[in-house]
Amino acid sequence: MSDTQQDSRPAPVDSLFESAILDIGIPPCPAVLDRFMAEMGKDEPDFQRLAGIIGTDVALSASLIKTANSPYFGMRQRVRSANEALTVLGLKASSHTVAGIILRNSFPNVSNLERFWDASARIARLSAWLAQDLKLRDLHVNDAYTFGLFRDCGIPVLLGYFPEYSKALAEANNDSERCFIEVEETEIPTNHAMIGCILAQSWWLPEELCLGIRNHHELAKIESAHSDLPMLSRKLIATSQLAEHLVQKKLGLSITQEWTKLGVACLQLLEVDEERLEILYAEAPTTEMAD
């Protein structure tokens, strides 16, 4: 890759901390995604070349087509090729989708992750649905979907590296008072939000998504009028948290205590009142969103 293409990567959020924990085993950006993003970084990306890159991985190509045909993207006609998928999704949505598809296949040495990935997929799809339904300014469907997929991507990294992390994760899920990442750090020297942020950066995700991943358990970053977190990052956090709450309420899956701590702030940020929330409880298509 040329120096110009390398410089187009997002800048590290915290380069000193990043260099200190890279040995944890964060999956490197796969070659196919590197090639795809390098082509996308050109002034005039070649759709045929992009489709050819995707086509080198049959499973990836099939997954991109399946995603493009999913109802949360609202396409009227079914696509039948990677080239068509790229065209109807657009470059930005396609790049995020490709990264999300690859993410799920990047942890072959971590067992028992099916429930985790299923929950992430449900949250991502419902986040996209909420982005459409709430019609909040500058909150786009593909950003909400991608953030939902990557929000907790630090968890499988830590499960594969720290034997004691599963205990920390269970404690954090059950703690209704302390910040989630504070509970994690009582058992290990880092947390899944920071690790997930670094992974997202190295996989070319936009800065607002990376910052949202890093701060998605921090109440002060979400609710404060003086927060230094970009508004898009805050809206992404709030949307995914509401999506997770809706899934938990309707399906009883992956119960955590985060809504108790963050729910009020998220609803205020999304401009959702109690009446609207009751409508979302009734209308959210959680049962149709399994793989």
Phi, psi and chi 1 to 4 in degrees:
 res  aa     phi    psi   chi1   chi2   chi3   chi4
   1 MET       -  141.6 -178.4 -177.8  -64.3      -
   2 SER   -73.9  163.9   67.8      -      -      -
   3 ASP   -61.5  -36.9  -68.8  -20.5      -      -
   4 THR   -62.5  -41.8  -59.7      -      -      -
   5 GLN   -68.4  -38.7  -70.0  166.8  -19.3      -
   6 GLN   -63.0  -38.5  -72.1  176.8  -23.4      -
   7 ASP   -69.3  -14.3  -69.9  -16.9      -      -
   8 SER   -80.0   -6.8   66.5      -      -      -
   9 ARG   -66.0  152.1  -77.1 -176.7 -177.3  -82.4
  10 PRO   -60.6  143.6  -20.0   31.1      -      -
  11 ALA   -70.3  146.4      -      -      -      -
  12 PRO   -58.3  138.5  -22.7   33.1      -      -
  13 VAL   -69.6  -37.9  168.8      -      -      -
  14 ASP  -150.0   86.8 -170.1  -25.5      -      -
  15 SER   -65.4  -35.1   58.1      -      -      -
  16 LEU   -67.0  -45.1  -69.3  177.5      -      -
  17 PHE   -66.6  -38.2 -170.3   84.6      -      -
  18 GLU   -59.3  -46.6  177.7 -176.0   16.0      -
  19 SER   -66.3  -24.8   63.3      -      -      -
  20 ALA   -78.5  -21.4      -      -      -      -
  21 ILE  -120.8    9.5   54.7   84.9      -      -
  22 LEU   -62.3  -22.6  -76.8  177.6      -      -
  23 ASP   -75.2   -0.4   61.8  -17.3      -      -
  24 ILE   -67.6  -25.4  -76.3  179.1      -      -
  25 GLY   108.5   34.1      -      -      -      -
  26 ILE   -64.4  126.1  -64.6  175.2      -      -
  27 PRO   -60.2  130.3  -20.0   31.4      -      -
  28 PRO   -67.6  156.8   26.8  -34.8      -      -
  29 CYS   -60.1  120.8 -176.0      -      -      -
  30 PRO   -61.4  151.9  -21.5   33.6      -      -
  31 ALA   -58.8  -40.2      -      -      -      -
  32 VAL   -64.5  -37.7   64.7      -      -      -
  33 LEU   -71.3  -38.5 -177.2   58.5      -      -
  34 ASP   -58.7  -46.5 -119.0  -11.1      -      -
  35 ARG   -65.2  -41.3  -68.7  172.1   57.4 -151.8
  36 PHE   -61.6  -47.3 -174.0   88.6      -      -
  37 MET   -70.7  -33.0  -63.5  -55.6  -65.9      -
  38 ALA   -62.9  -41.5      -      -      -      -
  39 GLU   -67.4  -39.9  179.1   64.2   30.4      -
  40 MET   -64.1  -28.1  -90.3 -162.4   54.7      -
  41 GLY   -74.3   -7.7      -      -      -      -
  42 LYS   -75.1  158.4  -63.8  179.1  178.9  179.0
  43 ASP   -59.8  -37.2  -68.8  -23.1      -      -
  44 GLU  -131.8   83.9  -64.6 -175.9    6.1      -
  45 PRO   -59.0  142.1  -21.5   33.2      -      -
  46 ASP   -93.8  112.8 -173.1  -42.0      -      -
  47 PHE   -62.6  -36.8  -88.1   73.1      -      -
  48 GLN   -63.7  -41.0  -74.4  -66.9  119.8      -
  49 ARG   -68.0  -40.3 -170.8  169.6  -68.0  123.8
  50 LEU   -61.3  -44.9  -71.6  169.1      -      -
  51 ALA   -63.4  -35.8      -      -      -      -
  52 GLY   -65.3  -38.4      -      -      -      -
  53 ILE   -63.7  -46.6  -66.8  169.1      -      -
  54 ILE   -63.4  -37.1  -63.0  -60.5      -      -
  55 GLY   -67.6  -14.6      -      -      -      -
  56 THR   -69.9  -15.4   61.8      -      -      -
  57 ASP  -121.9  103.3 -173.4  -40.1      -      -
  58 VAL   -60.4  -43.2  175.3      -      -      -
  59 ALA   -64.2  -40.1      -      -      -      -
  60 LEU   -65.4  -43.5  178.4   58.7      -      -
  61 SER   -61.0  -45.5 -179.0      -      -      -
  62 ALA   -63.1  -39.6      -      -      -      -
  63 SER   -68.0  -37.1  -65.1      -      -      -
  64 LEU   -64.8  -41.8 -177.7   64.2      -      -
  65 ILE   -63.7  -44.0  -66.3  169.0      -      -
  66 LYS   -60.4  -42.0  177.4 -177.9  176.6 -178.1
  67 THR   -64.7  -43.8  -60.3      -      -      -
  68 ALA   -61.3  -29.5      -      -      -      -
  69 ASN   -88.4   -2.0  -73.1  -34.2      -      -
  70 SER   -71.5  146.8  -62.5      -      -      -
  71 PRO   -64.1  -25.5   19.2  -31.7      -      -
  72 TYR   -71.6  -11.6   50.4   84.0      -      -
  73 PHE   -93.8  -10.4  -79.2  112.1      -      -
  74 GLY    65.9   29.5      -      -      -      -
  75 MET   -75.9  136.8  -57.6  -57.7  173.6      -
  76 ARG   -81.2  -29.7  -66.0 -177.0  178.4 -179.8
  77 GLN  -119.1  141.5  -64.5 -177.7  -22.7      -
  78 ARG   -75.1  138.1  -65.5 -176.5   66.1   81.4
  79 VAL   -93.7  154.5  -56.8      -      -      -
  80 ARG  -126.0    0.0  -66.7  177.2  172.3   80.1
  81 SER  -147.1  162.2   68.2      -      -      -
  82 ALA   -62.5  -36.9      -      -      -      -
  83 ASN   -62.0  -45.0 -160.6  -25.6      -      -
  84 GLU   -63.9  -39.8  -71.1 -178.3   12.2      -
  85 ALA   -61.8  -44.1      -      -      -      -
  86 LEU   -61.5  -39.0  -68.0  170.7      -      -
  87 THR   -67.7  -45.9  -59.2      -      -      -
  88 VAL   -77.8  -31.2  -62.3      -      -      -
  89 LEU   -79.1  -33.6  -71.4  175.9      -      -
  90 GLY    88.7  162.1      -      -      -      -
  91 LEU   -65.6  -43.3  -69.4 -179.5      -      -
  92 LYS   -65.3  -50.0 -176.6  177.7 -179.7 -178.8
  93 ALA   -63.1  -37.9      -      -      -      -
  94 SER   -64.8  -42.4  -65.2      -      -      -
  95 SER   -64.2  -41.7   64.6      -      -      -
  96 HIS   -66.3  -40.8  -65.2 -176.8      -      -
  97 THR   -64.6  -44.7  -59.2      -      -      -
  98 VAL   -59.7  -44.3  167.5      -      -      -
  99 ALA   -61.8  -41.2      -      -      -      -
 100 GLY   -65.8  -38.9      -      -      -      -
 101 ILE   -64.4  -44.4  -67.8  167.2      -      -
 102 ILE   -65.5  -35.1  -65.4  173.2      -      -
 103 LEU   -54.3  -46.0  176.1   67.7      -      -
 104 ARG   -62.2  -26.4 -176.6  163.5 -178.0  156.7
 105 ASN   -96.2   10.7  -60.4  -38.7      -      -
 106 SER   -99.6    8.0  -63.9      -      -      -
 107 PHE  -129.5   60.0  -61.3   92.3      -      -
 108 PRO   -67.9  -20.4   26.0  -35.9      -      -
 109 ASN   -95.7    4.8  -61.8  -39.3      -      -
 110 VAL  -110.8  117.3 -176.6      -      -      -
 111 SER   -86.6  164.0   60.3      -      -      -
 112 ASN    58.5   44.1  -58.7  -41.6      -      -
 113 LEU  -102.8    0.2  -77.1  179.2      -      -
 114 GLU   -58.7  -42.6  -77.8  -54.8  -52.0      -
 115 ARG   -65.1  -38.2 -176.5  175.9  177.9 -177.4
 116 PHE   -61.9  -48.1  170.6   82.0      -      -
 117 TRP   -67.5  -36.3  -67.5  123.5      -      -
 118 ASP   -62.7  -42.7  -72.8  -14.1      -      -
 119 ALA   -64.5  -42.2      -      -      -      -
 120 SER   -62.1  -40.8  -65.0      -      -      -
 121 ALA   -64.7  -42.5      -      -      -      -
 122 ARG   -62.2  -45.2  -73.8 -178.9 -173.8  -85.5
 123 ILE   -64.1  -40.9  -69.3  168.4      -      -
 124 ALA   -62.0  -46.4      -      -      -      -
 125 ARG   -68.0  -40.5  -68.1  166.7 -178.4  165.0
 126 LEU   -70.9  -31.9 -167.3   51.2      -      -
 127 SER   -61.8  -42.4  -65.9      -      -      -
 128 ALA   -63.5  -42.1      -      -      -      -
 129 TRP   -61.7  -42.5  179.5   82.5      -      -
 130 LEU   -64.1  -39.7  -74.5  168.5      -      -
 131 ALA   -59.7  -37.2      -      -      -      -
 132 GLN   -71.8  -44.3  -76.1 -174.9  -40.2      -
 133 ASP   -71.8  -40.7 -170.9   75.7      -      -
 134 LEU   -81.0  -23.8  -61.7  177.3      -      -
 135 LYS    53.8   46.9  -64.2 -179.2  173.8   61.9
 136 LEU   -80.5  144.4  -66.2  178.5      -      -
 137 ARG   -60.1  131.6 -177.9  179.1  178.5 -177.2
 138 ASP    67.3    8.5  -61.9  -33.0      -      -
 139 LEU   -99.9  104.3 -178.5   61.1      -      -
 140 HIS   -94.9  150.2  -58.7  -64.9      -      -
 141 VAL   -57.8  -47.0  170.1      -      -      -
 142 ASN   -68.2  -32.2   59.4   74.6      -      -
 143 ASP   -66.7  -43.7  -74.8  -23.6      -      -
 144 ALA   -63.2  -41.3      -      -      -      -
 145 TYR   -63.4  -48.1  175.2   79.7      -      -
 146 THR   -64.4  -41.8  -56.6      -      -      -
 147 PHE   -62.0  -41.4 -175.7   80.5      -      -
 148 GLY   -59.8  -37.8      -      -      -      -
 149 LEU   -69.0  -41.8  -80.7 -178.9      -      -
 150 PHE   -93.9  -10.8  -84.5   83.3      -      -
 151 ARG   -51.2  -44.8 -174.2 -170.5   66.6  169.7
 152 ASP  -108.9   24.4  -69.4  -38.3      -      -
 153 CYS   -67.0  -13.4   65.2      -      -      -
 154 GLY   -72.2  -20.3      -      -      -      -
 155 ILE   -63.5  -51.5  -71.8  176.5      -      -
 156 PRO   -63.7  -29.9   17.1  -29.7      -      -
 157 VAL   -61.1  -48.1  176.6      -      -      -
 158 LEU   -71.8  -34.7  -64.2  177.3      -      -
 159 LEU   -62.3  -32.8  -74.9  171.3      -      -
 160 GLY   -80.8  -15.4      -      -      -      -
 161 TYR  -109.8  -38.9 -171.2   80.9      -      -
 162 PHE  -109.0  111.8  -67.4  103.7      -      -
 163 PRO   -58.0  -30.8  -23.5   34.1      -      -
 164 GLU   -85.3   -1.9   65.0  -87.0   32.0      -
 165 TYR   -68.4  -32.1  179.1   62.6      -      -
 166 SER   -59.6  -34.8   57.7      -      -      -
 167 LYS   -66.6  -44.9  174.6 -174.1  174.9 -176.2
 168 ALA   -62.1  -39.6      -      -      -      -
 169 LEU   -64.6  -43.7 -177.0   60.9      -      -
 170 ALA   -62.9  -42.5      -      -      -      -
 171 GLU   -64.2  -41.4  -69.4  179.4   -0.8      -
 172 ALA   -66.1  -38.8      -      -      -      -
 173 ASN   -64.7  -29.0  -81.6  -34.0      -      -
 174 ASN   -97.3   -7.0  -69.1  -38.5      -      -
 175 ASP   -86.9  119.5 -163.6  -53.8      -      -
 176 SER   -93.6   -0.1   61.3      -      -      -
 177 GLU  -120.2  -52.3  -62.7 -178.8   -0.7      -
 178 ARG   -75.5  152.4  -69.2 -178.9  -65.7  169.6
 179 CYS   -61.6  137.6  178.2      -      -      -
 180 PHE   -50.6  -48.6 -164.2  102.6      -      -
 181 ILE   -71.5  -25.3   59.8  176.7      -      -
 182 GLU   -66.3  -38.6  -69.7  178.3    3.1      -
 183 VAL   -65.7  -43.4  179.3      -      -      -
 184 GLU   -56.2  -42.5  -71.1  178.7  -59.9      -
 185 GLU   -75.3   -5.0  -69.8  172.5   -4.8      -
 186 THR   -76.0  -18.0   62.6      -      -      -
 187 GLU  -111.8  -30.9  -61.3  -71.6  -21.8      -
 188 ILE  -133.7  162.2   61.4  173.4      -      -
 189 PRO   -84.4   16.6   29.6  -35.6      -      -
 190 THR  -155.2 -166.0 -175.5      -      -      -
 191 ASN  -148.2  163.2   63.6   74.2      -      -
 192 HIS   -70.2  -25.0   80.9  -78.8      -      -
 193 ALA   -68.9  -43.5      -      -      -      -
 194 MET   -66.5  -45.9  176.2   61.0   75.9      -
 195 ILE   -62.9  -41.5  -61.8  -58.7      -      -
 196 GLY   -63.8  -37.4      -      -      -      -
 197 CYS   -62.4  -44.4  173.3      -      -      -
 198 ILE   -66.1  -41.7  -64.2  169.9      -      -
 199 LEU   -60.7  -45.6 -173.5  152.9      -      -
 200 ALA   -62.2  -38.9      -      -      -      -
 201 GLN   -63.2  -46.2  -78.0 -174.0  -46.2      -
 202 SER   -70.4  -14.5   67.2      -      -      -
 203 TRP  -102.6   17.9  -77.4   37.9      -      -
 204 TRP    76.7   12.4  -57.9   83.2      -      -
 205 LEU   -69.0  148.0  -95.6   64.0      -      -
 206 PRO   -60.7  156.1  -22.1   32.8      -      -
 207 GLU   -59.0  -41.1 -178.7 -179.5   10.3      -
 208 GLU   -61.4  -36.5  -69.5   89.4  -10.0      -
 209 LEU   -70.1  -41.2  -87.0   71.0      -      -
 210 CYS   -62.0  -44.3  -63.4      -      -      -
 211 LEU   -66.2  -36.0  -70.3  171.6      -      -
 212 GLY   -63.6  -41.9      -      -      -      -
 213 ILE   -61.2  -43.5  -68.1  168.8      -      -
 214 ARG   -64.4  -31.4 -177.9  174.7 -179.3  177.5
 215 ASN  -114.6   16.7  -66.0  -78.8      -      -
 216 HIS   -75.3   -3.4   70.6  -85.7      -      -
 217 HIS  -110.4    5.5  -73.6  -67.9      -      -
 218 GLU  -102.6  107.5  -60.5 -170.9   43.0      -
 219 LEU   -58.2  -43.6  177.9   60.4      -      -
 220 ALA   -61.8  -32.3      -      -      -      -
 221 LYS   -72.9  -27.0  -65.4  -75.7 -172.0  176.9
 222 ILE   -84.5  -44.7  -57.2  170.3      -      -
 223 GLU   -94.9  -24.4   68.0  176.0   -4.5      -
 224 SER   -71.2  133.7  173.5      -      -      -
 225 ALA   -67.6  -17.5      -      -      -      -
 226 HIS  -104.4   15.1  -55.6  -70.0      -      -
 227 SER   -62.6  140.6  172.7      -      -      -
 228 ASP   -87.6    3.6   58.0   -3.9      -      -
 229 LEU   -80.8  132.4 -162.7   61.2      -      -
 230 PRO   -55.5  146.9  -25.1   34.7      -      -
 231 MET   -59.2  -38.0 -179.4   54.9   70.9      -
 232 LEU   -61.3  -42.0  174.5   57.2      -      -
 233 SER   -60.3  -42.8  -57.2      -      -      -
 234 ARG   -65.5  -41.0  -64.9  166.4   65.7 -167.9
 235 LYS   -67.1  -36.9  -72.6 -178.9  178.4  179.0
 236 LEU   -64.0  -43.1  -71.4  167.3      -      -
 237 ILE   -60.6  -48.7  -66.7  169.8      -      -
 238 ALA   -63.9  -40.7      -      -      -      -
 239 THR   -64.8  -45.4  -58.2      -      -      -
 240 SER   -67.9  -33.8   68.4      -      -      -
 241 GLN   -68.8  -39.8 -166.9   60.4   57.8      -
 242 LEU   -65.5  -40.5  175.9   55.1      -      -
 243 ALA   -60.4  -44.7      -      -      -      -
 244 GLU   -62.1  -41.6 -178.6  179.0   61.7      -
 245 HIS   -62.0  -42.6  172.5   61.8      -      -
 246 LEU   -64.1  -40.8  -67.7  173.0      -      -
 247 VAL   -62.4  -45.8  169.5      -      -      -
 248 GLN   -64.7  -40.7  -68.4  176.9   -3.0      -
 249 LYS   -68.8  -39.8 -174.7  172.3 -178.9   64.9
 250 LYS   -86.5  -31.5  -63.7 -171.0   75.1  169.0
 251 LEU  -115.5  -14.4  -57.9 -179.5      -      -
 252 GLY    68.4   29.9      -      -      -      -
 253 LEU  -103.2  145.0  -59.3  175.0      -      -
 254 SER    50.3   52.8  -57.3      -      -      -
 255 ILE   -65.1  130.0  -61.3  -61.3      -      -
 256 THR  -131.4  179.1   71.4      -      -      -
 257 GLN  -105.8   11.4  -62.4  -64.4  -38.4      -
 258 GLU   -68.3  -32.4  -68.3  -51.5  -78.4      -
 259 TRP   -65.2  -34.1 -170.3 -110.3      -      -
 260 THR   -59.4  -38.4  -57.5      -      -      -
 261 LYS   -87.3  -33.9  -66.3  177.1  -83.2 -171.5
 262 LEU  -115.7  -11.8  -53.1  176.5      -      -
 263 GLY   -58.8  -47.1      -      -      -      -
 264 VAL   -60.1  -46.4  171.4      -      -      -
 265 ALA   -63.6  -38.9      -      -      -      -
 266 CYS   -65.6  -43.2  -69.7      -      -      -
 267 LEU   -64.2  -39.5  -68.2  176.4      -      -
 268 GLN   -63.7  -42.6  -70.3  176.9  -13.4      -
 269 LEU   -65.4  -36.5 -169.8   59.6      -      -
 270 LEU   -87.1   -3.0  -62.4  175.2      -      -
 271 GLU    60.1   44.0  -58.0  175.1    9.4      -
 272 VAL  -109.4  116.4  173.0      -      -      -
 273 ASP   -92.1  179.6   57.7   20.8      -      -
 274 GLU   -62.6  -37.8  -72.9  -61.1  -38.4      -
 275 GLU   -64.8  -44.2 -178.9  179.4   -4.0      -
 276 ARG   -65.9  -37.5 -175.1   74.8 -175.1  102.8
 277 LEU   -61.9  -40.4 -177.8   59.5      -      -
 278 GLU   -62.6  -36.5  -70.6  -61.5  -36.8      -
 279 ILE   -66.4  -40.9  -65.6  173.2      -      -
 280 LEU   -63.6  -38.9  -68.2  174.7      -      -
 281 TYR   -56.1  -40.1  -74.2  151.9      -      -
 282 ALA   -79.1  -35.3      -      -      -      -
 283 GLU   -97.9  -19.9  -65.1 -177.7  -11.0      -
 284 ALA   -58.2  124.0      -      -      -      -
 285 PRO   -85.1   54.5   32.9  -36.5      -      -
 286 THR   -66.3  -36.7   49.2      -      -      -
 287 THR   -72.5  -19.5   55.5      -      -      -
 288 GLU   -92.1    3.6  -68.4   79.7   19.4      -
 289 MET  -106.9   18.3  -70.1 -169.3  169.3      -
 290 ALA   -81.1  156.4      -      -      -      -
 291 ASP   -69.8      -  -78.7  -27.8      -      -
